[in-house]
């Protein structure tokens, strides 16, 4: 596994792969990897000749400087996991490499970033769409894999790729969960023992919605109330949003139609957790 720390070496390797007609799969990450990231790599391996993973804690998607400072980093641990997964290369750039001193070019969508996470974290998705575009330009992958756990981010990337006519296929990786249902996240390590025991109640509340839909319920208000009543039993869970939306544009719906999903974000002892579940 090659560990690449500069853009010229990356370009040399990508150029060689391209000349050899090798299909390149790309998994962008912010590090502190877990089995959820591993599932994205394994999905990429089903289609690619070569797999490259990036590890870059992107400063422009953090609207809270303290949140950036607290983001967990453990590169030796990450490299060990990626070696076990037989990844071909890892690109580990610095902020200076990605942005430079005079950077002023941004990629920004108009509608999708202003909803949900964008409302709670101003500028977050502007940073995401910009850095993903830069990484796509550097890596030149045939396809890239993004997890469904960050569903709004996934839809933003899919829309950006479509709108800007990027010659890249986006693969969706299903959310990977702990045995108790908690969605795997690099932030989970920050949970205390007490809050970690409470965290699975988020998935249980979303699952109540899903179960009701399977039994025929279609009114969003009924589904929403069932989940809110369940979460209210755990006052340590501070809900930011709980919304039932159409997958295509993330617009909230009063009555379920095809391809609807519930989106959740909240806090447990100031640790932000997000989740979502396909309902219909």
NUBAMI-850036 format. One record per atom (N, C-alpha, C): z, y, x; residue in three letters. Coordinates in pm, whole numbers, plus 50000, padded with zeros to 5 digits. Each point is the difference from the previous one (the first is absolute). Layout:
<balums>
ZYXALA/...
</balums>
This chain:
<balums>
500004988150084UNK/500005011949916UNK/500005012450088UNK/499015008549980UNK/499935012550076UNK/500845010849934UNK/500785007150079UNK/500755011749952UNK/499305012350055UNK/499475008249910UNK/499165011350040UNK/500725013049970UNK/500125008450104UNK/500755012549987UNK/499135012450018UNK/498694998250012UNK/499145011850017UNK/498694997949926UNK/499385010949962UNK/498814999649915UNK/498804994450075UNK/499855003250128UNK/498844995250075UNK/500004984850009UNK/501154994250027UNK/500074985350006UNK/499704993849864UNK/500475006649894UNK/499714995249866UNK/498495000149975UNK/499355011050034UNK/498565001249977UNK/499224989550078UNK/500444997350124UNK/499334989850081UNK/500104986449933UNK/501194996549952UNK/500204987049937UNK/499214998949870UNK/500085010449916UNK/499284999849872UNK/498504999350025UNK/499515007450100UNK/498584999650032UNK/499554986050041UNK/500804993250079UNK/499684986350041UNK/499964990849879UNK/500995001149911UNK/500034991849879UNK/498765002549915UNK/499645012749985UNK/498845003649918UNK/498714994250060UNK/499855001350131UNK/498794994750066UNK/499934984849989UNK/501164993749986UNK/500064985449987UNK/499904995549854UNK/499745009649910UNK/499864997149856UNK/501234993149942UNK/501185004250044UNK/501254994449950UNK/500505008449882UNK/500474993349896UNK/500515006949882UNK/501445004450025UNK/500265012949984UNK/501305005750037UNK/500845002649875UNK/501194994349999UNK/500985002649895UNK/501115008850055UNK/500465009449919UNK/500965010150047UNK/501195000649904UNK/501205000050060UNK/501245001449923UNK/500795011750057UNK/499935011949936UNK/500785011450048UNK/501464998949954UNK/500935002550091UNK/501424999349966UNK/500765011450067UNK/501265001749958UNK/500895009350069UNK/501094992450076UNK/499754987150022UNK/500914992350081UNK/501234995049926UNK/500974995450076UNK/501184992849951UNK/499544989349900UNK/499194991150053UNK/499244990749917UNK/500884989149939UNK/499534994949886UNK/500694989249929UNK/498954990549944UNK/500444990149923UNK/499074989849950UNK/498965005849904UNK/500305011649939UNK/498995006449917UNK/498805004250084UNK/500275005850117UNK/498905003450091UNK/499294987350048UNK/500804989650024UNK/499424987350043UNK/499024994649898UNK/500305001749872UNK/499094995249895UNK/498695007850001UNK/500065012950036UNK/498785008050010UNK/499134995250117UNK/500654996950111UNK/499274994750115UNK/499354986649964UNK/500754991449932UNK/499464986849963UNK/498835001449903UNK/500075009949911UNK/498885002449909UNK/498775004650080UNK/500225008850096UNK/498905004850084UNK/499354988450077UNK/500824990550044UNK/499494988850080UNK/499064991049921UNK/500075000649868UNK/499104991649919UNK/498575005250002UNK/499805012650045UNK/498675006049996UNK/499505005150133UNK/500895001750097UNK/499635007150122UNK/499844990850120UNK/499155004450094UNK/499914993450131UNK/501065005350094UNK/500325013049985UNK/501015006650084UNK/500935008149911UNK/501294999750033UNK/501005007449924UNK/500665010250091UNK/500025012549954UNK/500735010550071UNK/501025006249906UNK/501205002050051UNK/501095006449926UNK/500335013050070UNK/500225010649924UNK/500495012450060UNK/501475001749965UNK/500755005550092UNK/501405003849978UNK/500135014750032UNK/500215007949897UNK/500095014550019UNK/500875005949890UNK/501165005450039UNK/500875006849904UNK/499435014149985UNK/499275002049892UNK/499215012049981UNK/500875011949958UNK/500185009950086UNK/500925011049968UNK/499545008649883UNK/498685000549975UNK/499525009349898UNK/500224995049857UNK/500464987749984UNK/500264995249864UNK/501495000349965UNK/500815005750088UNK/501435001749974UNK/500265014549964UNK/500365002449875UNK/500355013849962UNK/501445003550038UNK/500794989750033UNK/501385001950042UNK/500134996150147UNK/500225009650092UNK/500114996850142UNK/501104989950031UNK/501075000249923UNK/501094990550022UNK/499564985849969UNK/499154998549898UNK/499484986949964UNK/499154994450114UNK/499225008750063UNK/499194995850114UNK/500884995450116UNK/501055007650027UNK/500914996550111UNK/500674986449977UNK/500264996949874UNK/500734987749967UNK/499104987849985UNK/498675002150005UNK/499114988649976UNK/500194989650110UNK/500214987249964UNK/500304989750102UNK/498794997050089UNK/500274998650129UNK/498954996950098UNK/500514989150093UNK/499204989550018UNK/500354989250094UNK/498704993450045UNK/499325006150096UNK/498704995050043UNK/500044985950060UNK/500984996650086UNK/500024986350053UNK/500094989649888UNK/500805002849899UNK/500114990949885UNK/498664998949927UNK/499345011349980UNK/498715000149933UNK/498964992150079UNK/499955002250132UNK/499024993050083UNK/500224984949994UNK/501264995950000UNK/500324985749995UNK/499484993749870UNK/500235007049889UNK/499534994949871UNK/498474999249997UNK/499335010250052UNK/498545000349996UNK/499394989450091UNK/500664997250112UNK/499534989150086UNK/500074986749928UNK/501084997849925UNK/500144987749924UNK/498914998649894UNK/499535011449951UNK/498955000149898UNK/498604999550061UNK/499924999350134UNK/498724999150071UNK/499115012149974UNK/500615011849995UNK/499245012449990UNK/499275002250133UNK/498785005349993UNK/499215001950123UNK/500395012550077UNK/500345010749926UNK/500325012650068UNK/500945008449915UNK/500825008050068UNK/500905009549934UNK/499735013750059UNK/499725009649914UNK/499775013850044UNK/501255008149970UNK/500595006050105UNK/501245007549988UNK/499795014150052UNK/499435008849919UNK/499745013750046UNK/501245008849990UNK/499945011550063UNK/501045010349987UNK/499515010649901UNK/500905008149945UNK/499575011149914UNK/499015009350070UNK/500185002450129UNK/499095008950073UNK/498594994350005UNK/499884986750011UNK/498684993750000UNK/499315001549866UNK/500754998549894UNK/499415000249866UNK/499685014249956UNK/500885009550028UNK/499835013549947UNK/499595010550104UNK/500604999750116UNK/499665010050100UNK/500595013749966UNK/499945009150097UNK/500675012949987UNK/499335009249899UNK/498694998949984UNK/499275009449915UNK/499494993649871UNK/500664989649955UNK/499514992549883UNK/500065008649874UNK/498905000149922UNK/499995007749876UNK/499114993849891UNK/499614987450018UNK/499114993549903UNK/500794989849919UNK/500005001749868UNK/500804991549913UNK/499124993649893UNK/500394988049960UNK/499334992949890UNK/500994999749885UNK/499585005549887UNK/500965001349889UNK/499294997549866UNK/500544990949921UNK/499504997849865UNK/500605010249906UNK/499355002149886UNK/500425010649908UNK/501064995449900UNK/499774988549936UNK/500864996149888UNK/501074989550035UNK/499574988750051UNK/500924988850020UNK/501235003450085UNK/499875008050106UNK/501175002750083UNK/501075008749934UNK/499685006549889UNK/500975008949938UNK/500944992849904UNK/499754987349976UNK/500824992349908UNK/501114992750075UNK/501084996849930UNK/501044990650045UNK/500505002850142UNK/499614991950098UNK/500485002250136UNK/499635013950051UNK/498805004549963UNK/499565013250044UNK/500855011249943UNK/500474998249876UNK/500865010049940UNK/501365000750066UNK/500504988450044UNK/501314999550065UNK/499935002950150UNK/498824997950058UNK/499855001750145UNK/498755008550028UNK/500105013049983UNK/498835008850017UNK/499344998350137UNK/498704998850000UNK/499254998650124UNK/499924985950054UNK/500754990849941UNK/500064986350050UNK/498614993750007UNK/499275000449890UNK/498724993049995UNK/498905007450075UNK/500155012850019UNK/499075007450087UNK/500104994350142UNK/501204997350043UNK/500204993950132UNK/499474985850005UNK/500204992449891UNK/499534986149996UNK/498484999550006UNK/499335007349911UNK/498544999249993UNK/499365005050129UNK/500615010050063UNK/499455005250125UNK/500134990050114UNK/501184994350015UNK/500194990750112UNK/499204987249980UNK/499884995549877UNK/499204987949975UNK/498535002750032UNK/499515011749965UNK/498625003550034UNK/499795000150152UNK/500945005850072UNK/499905000350147UNK/500014985950057UNK/500914991749950UNK/500084986250049UNK/498744992249967UNK/499465002049880UNK/498734993549964UNK/498885004250095UNK/499965012850036UNK/498975005050091UNK/500154993950140UNK/501234997750042UNK/500254994450133UNK/499754985050006UNK/500464992949898UNK/499944985350002UNK/498664994749948UNK/499355007549911UNK/498724995949941UNK/500044985949942UNK/500994997249915UNK/500134986249949UNK/498964997049893UNK/499714987149983UNK/499194995849887UNK/500825000349872UNK/501284997150013UNK/500905001249886UNK/501415003050049UNK/500815005349909UNK/501405002950029UNK/500854994649885UNK/501244996450032UNK/500884993949902UNK/501205009249974UNK/500265002749871UNK/501145008149959UNK/500784992449894UNK/501325001150004UNK/500854992749907UNK/500115006849864UNK/500144991849897UNK/500175005249864UNK/501385006149979UNK/500964997450088UNK/501325005849980UNK/499935015349995UNK/499205005850088UNK/499755014549996UNK/498755002349916UNK/500134998049868UNK/498804999449917UNK/499295013449990UNK/500755010849992UNK/499355013149994UNK/499245002750129UNK/500594996850113UNK/499305001350128UNK/498734991750000UNK/500094987649953UNK/498844991249994UNK/498875006249919UNK/500335005449882UNK/498975006049916UNK/499405012550064UNK/500825007550072UNK/499485011850071UNK/499024995950108UNK/500344989850077UNK/499104995350105UNK/498714994549939UNK/500124992149894UNK/498804994649936UNK/499105011249948UNK/500605010149941UNK/499235011249946UNK/499355008150112UNK/500735002550106UNK/499475007450114UNK/498804992950062UNK/500134986950019UNK/498914992150059UNK/498765000549911UNK/500214999249869UNK/498875000749905UNK/499365013850002UNK/500835010349987UNK/499485013649990UNK/499285004650127UNK/500534996450115UNK/499425004550127UNK/498954990350055UNK/499684989949918UNK/498934990350036UNK/500274993350134UNK/501274997050026UNK/500354992950123UNK/499524985549991UNK/499434995250106UNK/499464986350001UNK/501104990150038UNK/501064999949919UNK/501174991750026UNK/500424993449870UNK/500284987150005UNK/500544993049883UNK/501535000650005UNK/500635003049887UNK/501475000249993UNK/500474987449928UNK/500844992450067UNK/500584988049940UNK/501425003149953UNK/500364994949883UNK/501365001649947UNK/500864988050037UNK/501145002850062UNK/500964989550031UNK/501135000149898UNK/500264988849931UNK/501074999549900UNK/501375003550061UNK/500865005849918UNK/501375003350044UNK/500744987350038UNK/500665000250115UNK/500814988750045UNK/501465003549977UNK/500754990449945UNK/501385002749960UNK/500974990650071UNK/501235005050011UNK/501094991450046UNK/500294989649891UNK/500814990250034UNK/500294989349904UNK/500615005349870UNK/500735011250009UNK/500645005649881UNK/499135010349928UNK/498755001650045UNK/499075008849930UNK/499795013750062UNK/500875004250090UNK/499835013250061UNK/498705000650079UNK/499205010249974UNK/498755001750073UNK/500295002650148UNK/499334992750087UNK/500215001850143UNK/499575014050043UNK/500845006450080UNK/499735013550048UNK/500755002150131UNK/499405007850088UNK/500675003350126UNK/501295007749976UNK/500105006749885UNK/501195007849968UNK/501194991349956UNK/499734987549965UNK/501084991549949UNK/501114998050103UNK/499645001150127UNK/500994998050106UNK/501095010649993UNK/499715011349937UNK/500975010949991UNK/501044997749890UNK/499754990549911UNK/500934997749890UNK/501304993850050UNK/501105004949947UNK/501294993950031UNK/500094986549930UNK/501004992250034UNK/500184987049936UNK/500145001749849UNK/500755010149959UNK/500245002249856UNK/498715004149928UNK/499275009450059UNK/498785004649933UNK/498904989450006UNK/500004991950105UNK/499014989250008UNK/500194990049885UNK/501254997949960UNK/500274990949890UNK/499545005749866UNK/499985013449990UNK/499595006549875UNK/498485001549992UNK/499355001550114UNK/498575003350004UNK/499104990849917UNK/500264986949993UNK/499124991349921UNK/499995003249851UNK/500965008049954UNK/500035003549858UNK/498775008449961UNK/499395006450098UNK/498785007649972UNK/498904990649953UNK/499794989350076UNK/498974990349963UNK/500344993249867UNK/501284997449978UNK/500404993849873UNK/499645009049881UNK/500215013050017UNK/499695009449892UNK/498495000449973UNK/499215000150106UNK/498544999949983UNK/499544986849938UNK/500674989250037UNK/499644986949946UNK/500304999049851UNK/501035007349954UNK/500285000449857UNK/498805005749925UNK/499415010350055UNK/498785005849942UNK/498884989649993UNK/499784993450113UNK/498924990250008UNK/500204988749900UNK/501254995349988UNK/500304989249904UNK/499735004449857UNK/500365012549969UNK/499795005149864UNK/498515001049968UNK/499215003950099UNK/498555000949980UNK/499424986249974UNK/500484990050073UNK/499524986349980UNK/500314995149858UNK/501075005749941UNK/500384996149864UNK/499295008549894UNK/499185009550045UNK/499195007549905UNK/500315014849986UNK/501055004950069UNK/500335014349988UNK/498955008550073UNK/499595011049935UNK/498995008750058UNK/500425014750005UNK/501085003649934UNK/500445013949999UNK/500765003350129UNK/499515010050070UNK/500635003750127UNK/501445004549980UNK/500295007049890UNK/501355005049977UNK/501014988749988UNK/499604989049937UNK/500904988549985UNK/500244993450136UNK/498944998450076UNK/500104993950133UNK/500845008750092UNK/499755012949996UNK/500725009550086UNK/501494999749970UNK/500354999849872UNK/501415000249962UNK/500714987450045UNK/499324988749991UNK/500614987450044UNK/500335000550149UNK/499085005150079UNK/500235000850145UNK/501085010350032UNK/499955011649935UNK/501015010450026UNK/501394995249963UNK/500114992749889UNK/501314994949957UNK/500564990250104UNK/499114991950057UNK/500424990550103UNK/500455007450126UNK/499245009950043UNK/500355007450121UNK/501265008349981UNK/500255004549878UNK/501195008149971UNK/501294992450026UNK/499924986850003UNK/501194991850029UNK/500435001450145UNK/499125005950082UNK/500275001150144UNK/499845014750040UNK/501075007849983UNK/499925014450023UNK/499665003850144UNK/500154990850094UNK/499615003050138UNK/498495001250016UNK/499244994649903UNK/498545001250005UNK/499615013249933UNK/499555009450080UNK/499585013149950UNK/498484999949981UNK/499565000149875UNK/498574998849970UNK/499295013550022UNK/498944999850078UNK/499145011750016UNK/498934999949891UNK/499264989149992UNK/499054998549890UNK/499854985249963UNK/499674997749875UNK/499724986749947UNK/498905002249897UNK/498774996750036UNK/498845003949919UNK/499054988349982UNK/499474998849880UNK/498974990049969UNK/498655007150001UNK/499104995150084UNK/498765007350027UNK/498794990749996UNK/498845006249983UNK/498744992950020UNK/499774998550149UNK/499584988450042UNK/499804997850142UNK/498915009050058UNK/498945002749925UNK/498855006850058UNK/500295014450039UNK/500815007149920UNK/500245014250029UNK/501485003749998UNK/500874990449980UNK/501465001850000UNK/500485009749892UNK/499225001649893UNK/500425008349888UNK/500924991949909UNK/501115005949960UNK/500954992949915UNK/499394997349863UNK/500434989049938UNK/499454995949871UNK/501154998149901UNK/499715002749873UNK/500974997749894UNK/499954985749949UNK/498834994250010UNK/499814986149956UNK/499174992850104UNK/500424987950035UNK/499334992850107UNK/498574996449962UNK/499125001750097UNK/498624995649990UNK/499744991050120UNK/498744997450029UNK/499724991250113UNK/500405006650132UNK/500454991850094UNK/500335004450137UNK/501045011150001UNK/501214996849956UNK/501125009550005UNK/501094994750093UNK/500735009350057UNK/501014996750100UNK/501185009449984UNK/501204995150030UNK/501175008750001UNK/500295004050145UNK/500235012950021UNK/500345005350131UNK/501445004750000UNK/500724996650105UNK/501415003850012UNK/500255006350136UNK/500865010250001UNK/500585005150125UNK/501415004749970UNK/500874998050096UNK/501385004449982UNK/500764999350131UNK/501295002549991UNK/500855000450118UNK/501214991049982UNK/500364993550108UNK/501264992750009UNK/500735005550122UNK/501055007649974UNK/500765006350109UNK/499065007650094UNK/499115008149939UNK/499065008850069UNK/498844992750068UNK/499924986849986UNK/498874992450053UNK/498954998949890UNK/498815005050026UNK/498945000049899UNK/499334986349994UNK/499914994649880UNK/499354987249977UNK/498915001849895UNK/498844993650022UNK/498955000249899UNK/499604985849967UNK/499454998349880UNK/499544986949957UNK/499015002149886UNK/499294989749964UNK/499105000449887UNK/499704985749955UNK/499484998849879UNK/499714986849947UNK/498855001249901UNK/499074990950011UNK/498894999449904UNK/500564995249866UNK/499705007249892UNK/500514996549869UNK/498954993549911UNK/498765004850011UNK/498994995649903UNK/498615002050059UNK/
</balums>
